[in-house]
Amino acid sequence: MRTRLLNLAVCLVLSSGLALAQSPAEKPNPGPEHKKLGYFVDEAKMGGKMVKSRYSIKELSPTSYTFKWETQGEDGAWQTVMEGKSTKVS
């Protein structure tokens, strides 16, 4: 019985050492699509109240992008104020 417990203890110690010896996983690098996404946050006074807003821009091509402007209500929910697509005219 003692030998069995000793063998089990040795196996646990050795296996935990192997798990600790593994190299940490590399952090993922953002892809090119992340570089084409802009995200801005703001807090400003509107109608006498402080209001949080966020504005996002996603580049679709060198000549066009989509945008979205949202404000946060008193209940914490985000509401779209404006969204659209812009295209460069040559």
N, C-alpha and C positions, 0 to 999 in steps of 0.2 A: 504494500500500500504506500509506504514512504517513497519507494523507488518510483512508483507511478506518479505521485505528486511532484517529486523532484524533476522527473522528465517533463511533466506538463509545465512546470515553472520555467525550466530552461527553454522550452519551445516558445513560450509566451515572450520571454525576454528577447530571444533571437528574432522572432517575427516582428516585434515592436521596433527593434533596431533597424531592421530592413525597411520598415515603413517610414521611419524618420530619415533614412539615408537617401530617399528619393529626392530628386531635384524638383523645385517648385515649378508649377506650370507657368508658361509665359503668358503675360497679359495680351489679350487680342488687340491688334492695331486697327484703328478705324479705317474703313475703306474710302475710296475716292468720293462715294456718295455723301459721306459725312462732311467733307470739305465744302460741299455745295449747299449746305443747309446752314442758314444764319438764324439765330434765336436771340431776341432781345427782351429784357424785362424792364418794367418801369413802375414807379409809384408817383402819382401826381394828384393834385387837387382838382376835382371836377365838381362843379355845383356845390362848393363848400365842403365836400367830403374827400378824404384820401381814397384813391382808387388804384388798385394794382392792374397793370395791363401787360400783355406780352405780344410780341410781333415776330412772326417767323417768315423767312424768305427761303425758297427752294429754287436753286438754279436748275432750269431744265436743259438749257443749251447756252452757248455764249451770247445769244441774242434774246433769250426769254427766261422769265421766272414767274413763280406763283408767290403770293403773299397772303397772310392772314393776320388780322389784328383782333385780339380778344381782350375783354375786361372781366375782372372777377367780381361777382356780385356779393352782397352781404351774406348769402347762404354758402359762399365758397365755390359755387359753380362758375365755370368759365362760359361766357356768352360771346359769340362772334359779332363783332361790330362791322367788320368789312373783310372781304376776301376777293381775290381776283387773279388775273394773269396779265403780265405786261410783256410787250414785244418791242424790240428796238426797230425803229424805222430807219432805213438807210437813205 
